[in-house]
Amino acid sequence: MRKYQQLSIMEREAIQLGLWEGKSIRMIATELGRAASTISRELTRNYPAQRPSSGP
């Protein structure tokens, strides 16, 4: 059974950079040697969607 290993700071930075460059989740996952579901989960947990404020 594989032991769970958290994403490192460097991997999280690579995810952010990949997003800025317009890369897909699958492409980022392949480059990091991780499952696409891992990247997707990271984005869901730690990169909340930017919502416009309802203020003036």
MOZISUL-V455512 format. One record per residue. RES is the residue in one letter. PSI is psi in whole degrees, -180 to 180 (* if undefined). Layout:
res:RES psi:PSI
res:RES psi:PSI
This chain:
res:M psi:136
res:R psi:142
res:K psi:138
res:Y psi:135
res:Q psi:123
res:Q psi:156
res:L psi:139
res:S psi:167
res:I psi:-41
res:M psi:-39
res:E psi:-40
res:R psi:-37
res:E psi:-38
res:A psi:-36
res:I psi:-47
res:Q psi:-46
res:L psi:-43
res:G psi:-40
res:L psi:-43
res:W psi:-34
res:E psi:-3
res:G psi:19
res:K psi:153
res:S psi:162
res:I psi:-42
res:R psi:-40
res:M psi:-44
res:I psi:-45
res:A psi:-44
res:T psi:-44
res:E psi:-33
res:L psi:-9
res:G psi:33
res:R psi:164
res:A psi:147
res:A psi:-33
res:S psi:-32
res:T psi:-44
res:I psi:-44
res:S psi:-44
res:R psi:-41
res:E psi:-43
res:L psi:-41
res:T psi:-42
res:R psi:-39
res:N psi:-2
res:Y psi:74
res:P psi:147
res:A psi:138
res:Q psi:118
res:R psi:136
res:P psi:142
res:S psi:154
res:S psi:9
res:G psi:177
res:P psi:*
